[in-house]
C-alpha cells in the first residue's frame, strides 16, 4: 500500500529518527502526529480501533476558539487490531503514519497521509483477506455547549466572559457515501464585543475582521461506503455523536478521504458548492497528489538537518535524543507550512483531550490554554525563529502574514487614541489586531487611556513586534526574499515608537526629547518582567538592530529621505544601560524600573534576538558576566517552556551551559511521542519549548554576523554531529564533526567558504 518516495539524495540518518511503537495506545495523549499543508492529525490505536483527531489552521469560531474538525474512528471486521501483533510508524521522509496488525493468518495495514497541496486526509486500508470497514465521524459539537470557568481560556474571553458564552453546534448530516460537518460563525463574534469594549465603534467598518462570514468543516467520504446510522457515546467523559459509514461489502482494500474546506462565504450554500469542488479535485488524480506530497517532504528534509551522535543512534542517550527531537519538532512545524495562520505556540495543530494534560480539566478536545485566535508574541517568536537556519524561510509566511494583515488595524489604533502615526501592536494580540479583551481589562479606572491595557503584565509592552520586523529582514537576507513589500510595515512599527514616546514626553512636560536629544522610553517594559521601565534595554536593542539593518540594505532600497529619517531615528535612541554587581559590569534590564512581575531575562535580549553581543563581537565579557552574575538571570534560569537561557549561553560561546540546557530542553518529553513537551507555562504540546530548543541547538553549531559564519561556537568536543544549516546570503553549510575534528565541510556557494571560521573551543 505504501508508495515509495521519489529517488533523491536523502540523508541516511533520517530513518533512524522515525518513531516506531509496538503496542497500541491507552488514549489520545499517546497519539502520533501526522500532517501536511495546514492540517494536523493525532493518530493512535486504542481498544482495537484506529483513531485520529483532525485540526486545521484558521478554524476560529465566534469566540475565537481554534476548533478541531472532529475525530475519526476506524474499525475492521474481522479485527487484527484487537489483541493482534501491532506496529505504528511515523515515517518522516514520507510524512505519513502506518499502523499494521497481525492476528493469526490475518494481516492488515492502515496508512494515513495528508496531501500537502490540498486540504485532504487519506486513510487507506489494505489486508490479505477481505475485511469489512466501519468509519465513524465523531463530533462533540452536535449540540451547543455552555463554557464555564477555566474552559473559556480556550477562547478570547478567558477569565472575563461577558454573560453566557457558548460553543455553537456544528451542522452534521449524511450525504451519499459520506457525512458532512460544518461550523458557520454567527454574525455577532468576539470581534464585535472587543470593538465596543475598546471604544473603536466609530472606525469599526475600517477594521479587519477575520471572524465575519467564516465557515469551515468538511466531509468524510469513502469508496463503496454507505451511511450506517448515528450513535451516541463518550470519550474521556466528553459526550459525542457518531455518524457511521460502513463498507457495502468485505474487501481487501478500502479508501476514505477527509476533505476539509474553509472559506469566507455569504451563506452555507456557497460553502457547500465550494466543498464539492474540493471533493472533485481530491478524486481526480490521487496518485499524482501522493507523488507531489512525497516530493515536497523529500525537498523539506534535504534542506537541513542536525544529527547528534549519528553513528550511535542510542535512544537512551540524551544527546542523541536532542538531535532526533530537533527533527521531530521541525516536522511538527512543517505540517503547517502552507497555512493562512501561524502555528500556535500552545499546541499547534496537535492538542488532544485536556484531561490528559491536567486531570482537573473535564473539557472537550477543543480546549487549549491561552486561547485559539489570541497571539502571544513572546511565545510565537520562539516557534518561528528556528526556520531561518533550518532553511525554511518560506514557512515564515503564515506568521508574518498575521502581522501584515493587521497593519491597518494597528495604525488605526494609534491614530484614533493618540492622534499620531505608527502601528501599535500589543503583546497579547487578537487575530484581528486588537488587544485581547480580558487582558485589556473590563474593570478599568474612569478616564484611563483607552489605548492602554490596564494590566500588570502587559502594560506598555509593545516591542515584540520588532522581532517580526527583524524576521522580515532576515528572510530577505537568508533566502533572497524581496524586502520592499515589507518596508512600509517595518517603518510603521518604528514610527510608533518614535512618535509615541515624544507624545508621552510632551504630556509630562514641554520637551519631546531629553537633554541629549534622545527619546525617553518611559513608561516602558522589559518583556513582562521589568515593569514601568525607563529606557528598557530590550526595546532599545530592538530599535537599534532593526534601524541598523535597514541602513545596511543596498542604497537602492529606500529613498534618500527615508534613509535620512532612519539615521535620525537611530541617533535619537538612548544608550543601553549597565550596572555593576560584585565588581562585574553587567547589561542592565533598563535605566530604572518600578517592579519585577515575571521571570524573563530581557537584559540578555541584546544577545538574542538582537545580536548586539555574541561570539566575535565587541565586549563579549560584559554579556557573559550578565549571564553568570546577574541575580535575576540566575534565579530565572531554566530549560522549561519558553525559557531561552540555552540560547543565550550558546550565543555567548558558553559551551557547557549551552549543552546542558539544550539537552534538557530537547530530551524526550516524558509523553509517548518524544516531542510533545509541556505544558510548561502554556499547554501541551508546548511548541515554544520545542522551538527554543531548536534555536539553541542551531546556535551551538552555527552563528553569523553579516557575512561572517562561525562554526561550532558552543559545541562540545565529545559530541559527533552531522548537520546542514543555512546562513545569510542564500548560503548552506554542511559539516561533519567526528572526535572533535571537522572531517567534512561543504559550503554552498563555494565562494562563501572564505567567510567561514571554525571557533577553536573544542578542548
DOPAZA-639727 format. One record per residue (C-alpha): residue in three letters; x, y, z. Coordinates in steps of 0.5 Angstrom, whole numbers, plus 500, padded with zeros to 3 digits. Example, Ala and Ser with C-alpha at 12.3 -4.5 7.8 and 13.67 -1.06 7.14 Angstrom:
residues 2
ALA525491516;SER527498514;
This chain:
residues 763
UNK500500500;UNK506505502;UNK508509496;UNK516509495;UNK519516496;UNK522520490;UNK529518488;UNK533523491;UNK539524496;UNK537523503;UNK541524509;UNK542517511;UNK541518518;UNK534521517;UNK531514518;UNK534513525;UNK529519527;UNK523515525;UNK518513531;UNK516506532;UNK511504537;UNK510496538;UNK504497542;UNK497500542;UNK496507546;UNK492508552;UNK489514550;UNK490521546;UNK495523550;UNK499517547;UNK498520540;UNK503521534;UNK503527529;UNK502527522;UNK500533518;UNK502537512;UNK500543508;UNK496546514;UNK493540517;UNK495536523;UNK493529526;UNK494526532;UNK494519530;UNK493513535;UNK490506536;UNK486504542;UNK482498544;UNK482495537;UNK480502534;UNK485507530;UNK483514531;UNK485521529;UNK484528531;UNK484533525;UNK486540526;UNK487546521;UNK490552521;UNK485558522;UNK478555524;UNK476560529;UNK469560532;UNK465566534;UNK469566541;UNK476566538;UNK477558540;UNK481554535;UNK476549534;UNK478542532;UNK475539526;UNK473532529;UNK475525531;UNK475519526;UNK475512529;UNK476506524;UNK474499526;UNK476493522;UNK472486522;UNK475481523;UNK480486527;UNK487484528;UNK488491532;UNK484487537;UNK490483541;UNK494482535;UNK501484534;UNK502491533;UNK506497530;UNK505504529;UNK511508525;UNK512515523;UNK516516517;UNK519523517;UNK522522510;UNK515521507;UNK511525512;UNK506519514;UNK504514519;UNK503507518;UNK499502523;UNK500495522;UNK497489526;UNK497481525;UNK493476528;UNK494469526;UNK494469519;UNK490476518;UNK494482517;UNK492489516;UNK495496515;UNK492503516;UNK496508512;UNK495516514;UNK498521510;UNK496529509;UNK496532502;UNK501538502;UNK498542497;UNK490540498;UNK486540505;UNK485533504;UNK487527509;UNK488520506;UNK486514510;UNK488507506;UNK487500509;UNK490494506;UNK489487508;UNK491480506;UNK484478507;UNK477481506;UNK475486511;UNK469490513;UNK471497515;UNK467502519;UNK469509520;UNK465514525;UNK466521524;UNK465523532;UNK463530534;UNK463533541;UNK459539538;UNK453536536;UNK450541541;UNK451548544;UNK456548550;UNK456553555;UNK463555557;UNK464556565;UNK470558569;UNK477556566;UNK474553560;UNK474560557;UNK481560557;UNK481557550;UNK478563547;UNK479570548;UNK474572554;UNK479568558;UNK477569566;UNK473575564;UNK467573560;UNK461578559;UNK455574560;UNK454567558;UNK459564553;UNK457558548;UNK461554543;UNK456553538;UNK454547535;UNK456545528;UNK451542523;UNK452535521;UNK449531516;UNK450524512;UNK451525504;UNK452520499;UNK458516501;UNK459520507;UNK458525512;UNK458533512;UNK460537518;UNK461545518;UNK461551523;UNK458557521;UNK460563525;UNK454567527;UNK454575526;UNK456577533;UNK463575535;UNK468577540;UNK471582535;UNK464586536;UNK465585543;UNK472588543;UNK471594539;UNK465596543;UNK470595550;UNK476599547;UNK471605544;UNK473604537;UNK466603534;UNK467610530;UNK472606526;UNK469599526;UNK468599519;UNK475600517;UNK478595522;UNK480588519;UNK475582522;UNK477575520;UNK472572524;UNK466575520;UNK463570515;UNK468565517;UNK465558515;UNK469551516;UNK468544516;UNK469538511;UNK466531509;UNK469524511;UNK467520505;UNK469513502;UNK469509496;UNK464504497;UNK462506504;UNK454508506;UNK451511512;UNK450506518;UNK447511523;UNK448515529;UNK451513535;UNK452517542;UNK458516546;UNK463518551;UNK471519550;UNK474521557;UNK468524560;UNK466528553;UNK460526550;UNK460526543;UNK455524537;UNK458519532;UNK456519524;UNK458512522;UNK460510515;UNK460502513;UNK463499507;UNK458496503;UNK462489502;UNK468486505;UNK474488501;UNK482487502;UNK482495500;UNK478501503;UNK480508502;UNK477514506;UNK478521505;UNK477527510;UNK476533506;UNK477540509;UNK474547507;UNK475554510;UNK472560507;UNK469567508;UNK462566505;UNK456570505;UNK452563506;UNK452556507;UNK450554500;UNK456557497;UNK461554502;UNK458547500;UNK459549493;UNK466550494;UNK467544498;UNK464540492;UNK470543488;UNK475541493;UNK472534493;UNK472533486;UNK479536486;UNK481531491;UNK479525487;UNK482527480;UNK489524481;UNK491522488;UNK497518485;UNK500525483;UNK498528489;UNK501523493;UNK508524489;UNK507531490;UNK507531497;UNK513526497;UNK517530493;UNK515536498;UNK517532504;UNK524530501;UNK526537499;UNK524539506;UNK529534509;UNK534536504;UNK534543506;UNK537542513;UNK538537519;UNK542536525;UNK544529527;UNK548529534;UNK552523535;UNK549520529;UNK553513529;UNK551511536;UNK543512535;UNK542511542;UNK535512544;UNK537513551;UNK543518550;UNK540525552;UNK545528547;UNK542523541;UNK535525543;UNK537532543;UNK538531535;UNK533527534;UNK528531537;UNK530537534;UNK528533527;UNK521532530;UNK520539532;UNK522541525;UNK517536523;UNK511539527;UNK513546524;UNK513543517;UNK506541518;UNK503548518;UNK508550512;UNK502553508;UNK497555513;UNK494562513;UNK495563520;UNK501561524;UNK503555528;UNK500557535;UNK505556541;UNK500553546;UNK500546542;UNK500548535;UNK495543531;UNK497537536;UNK493539542;UNK489533545;UNK484532551;UNK486537556;UNK484532562;UNK491528560;UNK495534561;UNK491537567;UNK486532570;UNK482537573;UNK480540566;UNK474536564;UNK473540558;UNK473538550;UNK478537545;UNK478544543;UNK481546549;UNK488549550;UNK490554555;UNK492562553;UNK487562547;UNK486560540;UNK486566536;UNK490570541;UNK497571539;UNK502572545;UNK508575541;UNK514573546;UNK512566545;UNK510566538;UNK517569536;UNK521562539;UNK516558535;UNK519562528;UNK526564529;UNK529557528;UNK526557521;UNK532561518;UNK537557520;UNK533551518;UNK533554511;UNK525554512;UNK524562511;UNK518561506;UNK515558512;UNK515564516;UNK510567512;UNK504565516;UNK507568522;UNK509575518;UNK502575515;UNK499575521;UNK502582522;UNK502584515;UNK494583515;UNK494587522;UNK498593520;UNK492598518;UNK488596525;UNK495597529;UNK496604525;UNK488606526;UNK489605534;UNK495610534;UNK491615530;UNK485614534;UNK487614541;UNK493619541;UNK493622534;UNK500620532;UNK502616526;UNK505609527;UNK503602528;UNK502600536;UNK502592537;UNK501590544;UNK504583547;UNK497579547;UNK494581541;UNK488578538;UNK488575530;UNK484582529;UNK490586531;UNK487589538;UNK489587545;UNK486581548;UNK479584552;UNK481580558;UNK488583558;UNK485590556;UNK481589563;UNK474590563;UNK475594570;UNK478600568;UNK479606572;UNK475612570;UNK479616564;UNK484611564;UNK488612557;UNK483607552;UNK490606548;UNK493602554;UNK492596557;UNK490596564;UNK494590566;UNK500589571;UNK504584566;UNK503587559;UNK502595560;UNK507599556;UNK509592552;UNK510594545;UNK517592543;UNK516585541;UNK513587534;UNK521589533;UNK523581533;UNK518580527;UNK521586523;UNK527583524;UNK525576522;UNK522580515;UNK529583514;UNK533576516;UNK528573511;UNK531577506;UNK538577508;UNK538569509;UNK533567503;UNK533573498;UNK526575499;UNK524582497;UNK524586503;UNK521592499;UNK514590500;UNK515590508;UNK519597508;UNK512600510;UNK511595516;UNK517596519;UNK517603518;UNK511604521;UNK513600527;UNK519604528;UNK515611527;UNK510608533;UNK516608538;UNK519615535;UNK512619535;UNK509615542;UNK515617546;UNK515624544;UNK508624545;UNK509622552;UNK514626554;UNK510632552;UNK505630556;UNK509630562;UNK513637560;UNK515642555;UNK520638551;UNK520632547;UNK527629548;UNK532629554;UNK537634555;UNK542630550;UNK537630544;UNK535623546;UNK528619546;UNK525618553;UNK523611553;UNK518612559;UNK514608561;UNK516602558;UNK517595560;UNK523590560;UNK519584557;UNK513582562;UNK518582568;UNK521589569;UNK515594569;UNK514601569;UNK521601566;UNK525608564;UNK529606557;UNK528599557;UNK534595554;UNK530590550;UNK527596547;UNK533600545;UNK536594543;UNK531592538;UNK530599535;UNK538600535;UNK538593531;UNK532594526;UNK534601524;UNK542599523;UNK539593519;UNK535598515;UNK541602514;UNK545596512;UNK541595506;UNK543597499;UNK543604498;UNK538603492;UNK533601498;UNK529607501;UNK529614498;UNK535619501;UNK529622505;UNK528615508;UNK535614510;UNK536621513;UNK530619517;UNK532612519;UNK539615521;UNK536621525;UNK532616529;UNK538612530;UNK541618533;UNK535619538;UNK536613541;UNK539613548;UNK544608550;UNK543602553;UNK544602561;UNK549598565;UNK550596572;UNK556593577;UNK555588581;UNK560584586;UNK565588581;UNK563586575;UNK560590569;UNK553588567;UNK548590562;UNK542593566;UNK535591564;UNK533598564;UNK536605567;UNK531604572;UNK524600574;UNK519600579;UNK518593580;UNK519586578;UNK513582575;UNK515576571;UNK521571571;UNK524573564;UNK531576563;UNK531581558;UNK537584560;UNK540579555;UNK536581549;UNK542585547;UNK545578546;UNK539574543;UNK535576539;UNK538583538;UNK545580536;UNK549586539;UNK553582543;UNK556575542;UNK562571539;UNK566575535;UNK563582537;UNK566587542;UNK565587550;UNK563580550;UNK565579557;UNK560584559;UNK555580556;UNK558574559;UNK558577566;UNK551579565;UNK549571564;UNK553569570;UNK553574575;UNK546578574;UNK542575581;UNK535575577;UNK538572571;UNK541566576;UNK534566579;UNK530565573;UNK535561569;UNK531554567;UNK530550561;UNK522549562;UNK518552557;UNK519559554;UNK526560558;UNK531562553;UNK538561557;UNK540556553;UNK540560547;UNK544566551;UNK549561553;UNK550559546;UNK550566543;UNK556567549;UNK560561547;UNK559558554;UNK559551551;UNK558547558;UNK552551560;UNK549551553;UNK550544552;UNK547542559;UNK541547558;UNK539545551;UNK540538552;UNK535539558;UNK530542553;UNK530537548;UNK531531551;UNK525526551;UNK518530553;UNK516524558;UNK510523554;UNK510517549;UNK511522543;UNK518525545;UNK517532542;UNK510533546;UNK513537551;UNK510541556;UNK505544559;UNK511548562;UNK508555563;UNK503554557;UNK500548554;UNK502541551;UNK505540546;UNK509546548;UNK512549541;UNK515555544;UNK519550549;UNK521546542;UNK522552538;UNK527555544;UNK531548544;UNK532548536;UNK535555537;UNK539553542;UNK542547538;UNK543551532;UNK547557535;UNK551552539;UNK553550532;UNK553556527;UNK553563529;UNK553569524;UNK555576524;UNK553579517;UNK558576512;UNK562572518;UNK560565519;UNK562562526;UNK562554526;UNK562550533;UNK562557537;UNK559553543;UNK560545541;UNK562540546;UNK568536543;UNK565530546;UNK559530541;UNK560528534;UNK555531529;UNK553532522;UNK549538520;UNK547542515;UNK544549516;UNK543556513;UNK547562513;UNK545569510;UNK546571503;UNK543564501;UNK549560504;UNK548553506;UNK554550511;UNK554542511;UNK559540516;UNK561533520;UNK565533526;UNK568527529;UNK572526535;UNK573534536;UNK575535529;UNK572537523;UNK572532518;UNK568534512;UNK566541511;UNK561543505;UNK560551504;UNK555553498;UNK556557494;UNK564555495;UNK565563495;UNK563563502;UNK568559505;UNK572564506;UNK567567511;UNK567561515;UNK571561521;UNK572555526;UNK572557533;UNK577554537;UNK573552543;UNK574544542;UNK578543548;
